[in-house]
Amino acid sequence: MKWIEDSHDGALRKRRFTVDPAGRPVPGVVWTRADHTGRRPLVLVGHGGSQHKESDAVLDVVRPLVGDLGWVVAAIDGPIHGARRADGGTDGGKVIQDFRALWNENPCIEEMVADWRAAIDVLVQLAEVNPAVIGWFGVSMGTAYGLPLCAADPRIRAALLGMWGTSHAHGRRLVAQARHVRCPVLFQRKRDDERFSPAGQEELFAALCTSRKELRVYEGGHVNPAGKQLEEGLEFLRAHLEPAK
């Protein structure tokens, strides 16, 4: 594990790092408040396809959870995304094209689960993190890799998932992994999602093997969570991870 950079942006402290499970460099970043005290919940953010660990959609989660609540938020780049690419992933159209080809041929699910678990192993050692209170926030590609992670790692106590289903390649595989998810889940889908069918998303939700799950439907197409969808996702994590007063 290697810490690369430490910087501040107002009230937020950002630290970039790499971990190397099986010798595979995995770039990550963790945010805390600059005036952080005590151990706080950790939320892991799985970014969407064509994005990266510091995309605007990730920062939409960072600002309220870190800036307002004083929690800790971390993200890593997905396969062939962000700093894992020689071009830095600045051309979103090229990145999503490459990702679709990768997902269809070799989705790297086991590798991403291992990458995230290696990152968690490092993050829970930080003085700012309560290792017993970890949540997941990830829709679209963040569900494609986040659902298998939640199935494999019992340290995750609550998960915001959605905007992915069985209508794409490896749908049966994700259904099988969903049967091992035990933590509370809020699953979100969009009414006019042009990439994933309603039936396929609901099939994946139904396979989740937890009695503490809810499916909510929002207006719009396959775009980043915003407005009510984002607010309800954050409130779900807060309800399940907020430290007892």
N, C-alpha and C positions, 0 to 999 in steps of 0.2 A: 504494500500500500504506500502511496506517495501523495503528500499534500503539495499542490502546485502553486496556488495563489490565494492570497487573503486580501479582501478589499471591503470597503464600506461604501454604502449608498444611503446617506441619511441615517435612518434608524436601523437599517438592515446591514448585517455582516454576511458576506458571501465567501465561501471557501471552495475552491475547485480541488478535485482529487482524482486519483486513478487507483483502481484495484486490478489485480491480474489473476483471476481464477484460471487455472490450467494454462498460465502464461499468456492469456488473452487480455490486452490492455482495455480497461473499461473506464471511460471518462465520466466523472460525476461532479455534482455540485451540491452544497448544503447551505441553507440560509438559516440564520438565527438573528435575534435582535442584538444590536450592538451593546445594549445594556442588560443582556440576558442574565438572569439569576435562577438558580435551582434547576431541577430536572423537569422537562416538559414533554408532552406528547410529540411523537415524530410522525409526520405524514409523508408517505412516498408517492411521488407523482409520476405516472406513466404517460409520456407525451404521445400525441397522435402521429399518424403517418405523415411524412414530409416535414415534420417539425424537429425540434431538438430539445435538449434539457433546459435551455434558457429561453424557450419560445414565449411569446406573449400569453399563450394559454396556460403555461406553467406559472408565469408571474401573476396571472389572475388568481391563482391559488395561494401563491406565496404572500401577496400583500395582505389579505385579511387574516390568514392563519399566523403568519410571523409578525407582521406589523401591528395588527390589532390584538391578537390573542397571546403573542409571545411564544408560540409553538416553534417547532423545528420542521423544516420542509427540505426534502432532498429529491434529486432526480438524476437519472443516468441517461446517456444517449442510447437509443435503440440500435439494432443492427443496421448497418449502412446508413446511419443518420448522424448528423452533427459532426463532432470531432472524430468519429470513427471513419470519416471519409477524407480522402486527400483534398477534396475541394471544399471541405467544411460544411457541406450541406446547404449552401446558400440558394441553390436552384431547387425550390420545392417541387416543381413539376418533374424534374429528373429524379429526385429522391423518391417520390411516390411511385414513379414508374419502376424504379429499381426494387423498391420494397414489394410491390405486387408480384414481380417476377420471383423474388426471393421467397415470399410466402407460399406461392404456388409450388415451388420446387423443393425448398428446404427451409421451413419457417424458423429454424433456430430456437424453438421453444425451450428445449432443455438448457441451451446455452444462456438464454436470457434469464431463466429461473436461477441458474448458477451465478450469473452476474449480479442479479439483485440480492441474492442471499449473501454473496461476498461483500457487497456494499453495506447491507444491514449489519453484518458482523463487525464492520468498522464503525458504523454510525452509532451503534448502541454503546460503544466505549467512550463516546464524547461525554464530557461532564454536563452538557446541556440536555441530554436525552434521557428520558425515562424509558428504559428498555422493555418495560412491561406494558407500554401504551403506544402501539404502532397502528397506523391506519393506511389505507390505500385509496388514491384518487386517480382513476384512469378510465377514459372511455375510448371507443374506437380501437386503435392499436394498443392503447393503454389497457384495454380489456383482453385483447388477443394474448398479451403477455402477462397481464396482471391477474387474470383468473387462474392460470396455471400456478402462478406464484402463491396466491392465496390458498390453493389446494395443497401446495407443498410445504408451506411455512406457517406453523401454528402461531408464530409471534404476531401475525397480523390479526388485529382484534375487530376490525370493521372495514368494509370496502365499498367504495362507490364505483360501480361498473356500468357498462352499457354501450349502445351504439355499435354493437357487433353481434353477429348471429351465425347460424348454420348454413346460410346460403352461399358462403364462400368456401374455398378449399379448407380441409381439415376441420370441418364442422363437427364430424363425429368424434374426433379427438378431443375437442374442447368440451363436448357434452360429457364424455367420460371423465374428464378432469373436474368438471363442475360438480360431479357427484361426490367429490372429496372436499368441497368448500363447506366449512362449518361456521364461519363467522357471520355476523349480521351483514346483509348486503342491501344496498339501494341500487336497483338496476334502472337506468334511464334509457328511453328510446325516443326518437323524433317521429312525429306523425307522417312527415313527408320525406323520410330518409330515402335518398335515391341510390344508396349503395347496399343496404341490407334490408331484406324483407321483414315486415312486421312478424310474420309467422316464425321466421328463423330466429329472430331476437327473442321472441316469447318462448320458443323451444329451449334456447340456451338458459333463459331465466328459470324455466320450469325444472331444469336438471339440477339446479343449485340445491345441494343437500343441506339446507339450513332452514329451520322453521321461522327464522327471523329475517325474512326477505320481503321486499316490496318492489313492484314494478310501477313506474310512473311514466306517463307519456306527455311530451311537450310539443308545442307547435314548431314547425320549421323543418329544414332539411339537415343534411349531414355536415354540421358546422360546429365549431367549438362551443362548449357550454357558456352561456351568458344569461344575464337577467335571472329569472325565476329558477331556471335549471341549475345554474351555478350556485345560486343562493341556497337552494334546497340540498344540493350535494354537500356544501360546506356545513350546513346546519346538521345534516345527518351525521357527519363525522364528529362534529362538536358534541352532539347528544350522546354519542357512544364513547368518546375519548376524553371528554372534559374531566379534569381532575375533581375529585370530590371536595366540596368546600368545607 
